[in-house]
Amino acid sequence: MTNRQSGADVEGKGPGRPRDERMTGAVLDAVVELVAEHGLAELTMAAVAARARVSKPAIYRRWPTKQDLVIAAAESRVGTLTVPDLGSFREELRELLTARMRQYRVPGVDRLLAGVIGSAAEADAERSVYGAYTGRVTGETRRILERGVVRGDVRPDTDVAAASTLVAGSLLFRMLAEQGVPDQGLVDAVVDLVARAVGTEG
């Protein structure tokens, strides 16, 4: 994690990364740390500003709401994924879920993602912002399914939206609802179940 000497170091024009990039990294690191330590309830713009050593106005200019800030922090740790064409829907799905599993096993990510979901339920939350976030999270699953339909190893009548929800929800439910750690066994089981449900294999 970047060593931060002062607010001037973060917001100034010193050597190294451009000012905006340094500030962004400092702020998002602060959100991740604070949520991991205290949960979403105690996350405030003031606390983030103090931890990151930046001003509150600088944070508000970039992230107008706490929801925007928490989603940005989550995407800095669990971003969008790209899976190449491996010639097999089953193998592409395994590649995707294995990558997600590794991201979810990083310490603190569970509380961070719980914070994203919690922020969406707050009274002033913008549902469209959360919807756009989940769309980005499930986007690669949809592309894998659609590629499988074109290739012929996914049934053409597959409900792509429903299947994407099933895939995305499996590891999250294990981690957040069941308080377990997603592992390769769960990945393999989900791949097998989904491939049986939507695949054209025997």
Secondary structure, DSSP 8 states (H G I E B T S, - for coil): ------HHHHHS--SSS-HHHHHHHHHHHHHHHHHHHH-GGG--HHHHHHHHT--HHHHHHH-SSHHHHHHHHHHHHS--------S-HHHHHHHHHHHHHHHHTSTTHHHHHHHHHHHHTSTT--HHHHHHHHHHHHHHHHHHHHHHHHHTSB-TT--HHHHHHHHHHHHHIIIIIS-----HHHHHHHHHHHHHHHB---
